[in-house]
Amino acid sequence: MWCYRGGSISAEPRINDRIRVPEVRLVGPSGEQVGIVPLAKALELAQEYDLDLVEVAATARPPVCKLMDYGKFKYESAMKAREARKNQAHTVIKEMKLRPKIDPHDYDTKKGHVVRFLKAGDKVKITIMFRGREQSRPELGFRLLQRLASDVEDLGFIESNPKQDGRNMIMVLGPHKKKTEAMAEAREAQEARKAEQKALPTHGRTQRASDDAAESEPEAPAEASDEAPAVDEAPAAEAPAEASAEA
């Protein structure tokens, strides 16, 4: 009876001495077709170019191998996968709850949240909650949903029309911008803010240096010459008056 004893099947391609076939279809470093050559000849060319012999199509007959720097290839592949994950957009549905007779200030606050969600590229589920006698006036909730959709029509559109769901009325707004576009704009804005913050300390140091230089400058000699006669003239003006009084 066959028994599997564990271990994982490697997804890594076979390289160099791990390739166990008599001959391969060889592709050169620049993508040129070399042709079908014996495995020993392919390994010899790999050593000559100081590259690796990598099996890129194991199911072909004979297998296709390429001369490349396998370490560099793995690094570039990992970076591409990381960049793809970073730019991957996950659709998120936000929810905002309102009452049919909502206060104008509260409405503006709720609308601001909806605007922020749509700018971020997220869908928004708007729920109107009816209580008591409000359930007999569904047109109030319908008009409120239509008003909200009209107020944010430059950022989103009605993806799901208003519909009654028990005591609630629900409408879904979808953003005009895709999630990836919103994320790209957010990153650009963040990078711009960082650039401004880096520029501010330099400007501040320059301004402080100029202020310190201005404070350390000696006072103009003209001010000293103006004050000196004022001190000398006061006794001279009083002396004749005292002499005349004694006389």
BELUR-V492319 format. One record per residue. RES is the residue in one small letter. OMEGA is omega in whole degrees, -180 to 180 (NA if undefined). NEAR is the number of other C-alpha atoms within 8 Angstrom. Layout:
res=RES omega=OMEGA near=NEAR
res=RES omega=OMEGA near=NEAR
//
This chain:
res=m omega=-179 near=2
res=w omega=-180 near=3
res=c omega=178 near=4
res=y omega=-174 near=4
res=r omega=175 near=4
res=g omega=-176 near=4
res=g omega=-177 near=4
res=s omega=178 near=4
res=i omega=-176 near=4
res=s omega=177 near=4
res=a omega=-180 near=4
res=e omega=176 near=4
res=p omega=178 near=7
res=r omega=-179 near=8
res=i omega=173 near=10
res=n omega=-173 near=9
res=d omega=179 near=5
res=r omega=178 near=6
res=i omega=-174 near=8
res=r omega=176 near=5
res=v omega=-178 near=6
res=p omega=-179 near=6
res=e omega=-177 near=10
res=v omega=171 near=14
res=r omega=-169 near=12
res=l omega=174 near=14
res=v omega=-177 near=13
res=g omega=-177 near=10
res=p omega=-179 near=8
res=s omega=179 near=4
res=g omega=-179 near=7
res=e omega=-179 near=7
res=q omega=178 near=7
res=v omega=180 near=8
res=g omega=-180 near=7
res=i omega=-178 near=9
res=v omega=174 near=10
res=p omega=-178 near=9
res=l omega=-179 near=10
res=a omega=179 near=6
res=k omega=180 near=8
res=a omega=178 near=12
res=l omega=178 near=10
res=e omega=177 near=8
res=l omega=179 near=8
res=a omega=178 near=12
res=q omega=-180 near=9
res=e omega=179 near=7
res=y omega=-176 near=6
res=d omega=180 near=6
res=l omega=178 near=11
res=d omega=173 near=13
res=l omega=-174 near=13
res=v omega=178 near=13
res=e omega=-176 near=13
res=v omega=177 near=9
res=a omega=-174 near=8
res=a omega=-175 near=7
res=t omega=179 near=6
res=a omega=179 near=7
res=r omega=-3 near=5
res=p omega=-180 near=9
res=p omega=179 near=13
res=v omega=179 near=14
res=c omega=-178 near=13
res=k omega=175 near=14
res=l omega=-178 near=13
res=m omega=171 near=10
res=d omega=-171 near=8
res=y omega=178 near=9
res=g omega=178 near=6
res=k omega=180 near=7
res=f omega=180 near=9
res=k omega=-180 near=8
res=y omega=180 near=8
res=e omega=179 near=8
res=s omega=179 near=8
res=a omega=180 near=8
res=m omega=178 near=8
res=k omega=179 near=8
res=a omega=179 near=8
res=r omega=179 near=8
res=e omega=178 near=8
res=a omega=178 near=8
res=r omega=-180 near=7
res=k omega=-177 near=6
res=n omega=-179 near=8
res=q omega=-177 near=7
res=a omega=175 near=6
res=h omega=-179 near=5
res=t omega=-179 near=7
res=v omega=177 near=6
res=i omega=175 near=8
res=k omega=180 near=9
res=e omega=178 near=8
res=m omega=-178 near=10
res=k omega=180 near=8
res=l omega=173 near=11
res=r omega=-178 near=9
res=p omega=-179 near=11
res=k omega=-177 near=5
res=i omega=178 near=8
res=d omega=-179 near=6
res=p omega=180 near=6
res=h omega=178 near=6
res=d omega=178 near=8
res=y omega=179 near=10
res=d omega=179 near=8
res=t omega=179 near=8
res=k omega=180 near=10
res=k omega=177 near=9
res=g omega=177 near=8
res=h omega=179 near=8
res=v omega=178 near=10
res=v omega=-180 near=10
res=r omega=180 near=8
res=f omega=-179 near=12
res=l omega=178 near=15
res=k omega=179 near=11
res=a omega=178 near=9
res=g omega=-179 near=15
res=d omega=173 near=14
res=k omega=-179 near=14
res=v omega=176 near=14
res=k omega=-180 near=12
res=i omega=-179 near=13
res=t omega=174 near=12
res=i omega=-177 near=13
res=m omega=178 near=11
res=f omega=177 near=10
res=r omega=176 near=7
res=g omega=-177 near=5
res=r omega=179 near=6
res=e omega=-179 near=9
res=q omega=178 near=9
res=s omega=-180 near=5
res=r omega=-178 near=8
res=p omega=180 near=9
res=e omega=177 near=6
res=l omega=178 near=9
res=g omega=180 near=12
res=f omega=-180 near=10
res=r omega=179 near=8
res=l omega=178 near=9
res=l omega=178 near=12
res=q omega=178 near=8
res=r omega=-180 near=8
res=l omega=179 near=9
res=a omega=179 near=12
res=s omega=-179 near=7
res=d omega=-177 near=7
res=v omega=-176 near=10
res=e omega=178 near=8
res=d omega=-179 near=6
res=l omega=-177 near=11
res=g omega=-178 near=12
res=f omega=180 near=11
res=i omega=179 near=10
res=e omega=178 near=8
res=s omega=-177 near=7
res=n omega=180 near=8
res=p omega=177 near=10
res=k omega=-179 near=7
res=q omega=178 near=8
res=d omega=-177 near=7
res=g omega=178 near=5
res=r omega=-176 near=9
res=n omega=172 near=10
res=m omega=-170 near=15
res=i omega=173 near=13
res=m omega=180 near=14
res=v omega=176 near=13
res=l omega=177 near=14
res=g omega=-179 near=12
res=p omega=174 near=13
res=h omega=-179 near=10
res=k omega=174 near=9
res=k omega=-179 near=8
res=k omega=-179 near=12
res=t omega=178 near=10
res=e omega=179 near=9
res=a omega=179 near=12
res=m omega=179 near=11
res=a omega=178 near=8
res=e omega=179 near=8
res=a omega=178 near=8
res=r omega=178 near=8
res=e omega=179 near=8
res=a omega=179 near=8
res=q omega=178 near=8
res=e omega=178 near=8
res=a omega=178 near=8
res=r omega=178 near=8
res=k omega=179 near=8
res=a omega=178 near=8
res=e omega=180 near=8
res=q omega=177 near=8
res=k omega=-178 near=8
res=a omega=-176 near=8
res=l omega=180 near=8
res=p omega=179 near=8
res=t omega=179 near=8
res=h omega=-180 near=8
res=g omega=178 near=8
res=r omega=178 near=8
res=t omega=-179 near=8
res=q omega=179 near=8
res=r omega=180 near=8
res=a omega=179 near=8
res=s omega=178 near=8
res=d omega=179 near=8
res=d omega=179 near=8
res=a omega=180 near=8
res=a omega=-180 near=7
res=e omega=-177 near=6
res=s omega=179 near=6
res=e omega=179 near=6
res=p omega=180 near=4
res=e omega=-178 near=5
res=a omega=-179 near=6
res=p omega=-180 near=6
res=a omega=180 near=6
res=e omega=179 near=8
res=a omega=-179 near=8
res=s omega=179 near=8
res=d omega=-177 near=8
res=e omega=-176 near=8
res=a omega=179 near=8
res=p omega=-179 near=8
res=a omega=179 near=8
res=v omega=-177 near=8
res=d omega=-174 near=8
res=e omega=-177 near=8
res=a omega=177 near=8
res=p omega=-178 near=8
res=a omega=-179 near=8
res=a omega=-178 near=8
res=e omega=-175 near=8
res=a omega=-179 near=8
res=p omega=-179 near=8
res=a omega=179 near=8
res=e omega=-179 near=8
res=a omega=-179 near=8
res=s omega=179 near=7
res=a omega=178 near=6
res=e omega=180 near=5
res=a omega=NA near=4
//
